[in-house]
């Protein structure tokens, strides 16, 4: 899961701490004001979570 999101972290040079803190800092802005790169990161996180859930469901 971490290896999937690592390539996208370079997309956020303004927030070196973490992806979640960058979203936390901008949570008051509207959706249209969010940078496209941040949406790519959030989509990658959601995709990795879905794949992780699917792998657990298939292993049972």
Buried (B, 14 or more C-beta within 10 A) or exposed (E): EEEEBEEBBEBBEEBEEEBEEBBEEBEEEEEEEBBEBBEEBBEBBEEBEEEEEEEEEEEE
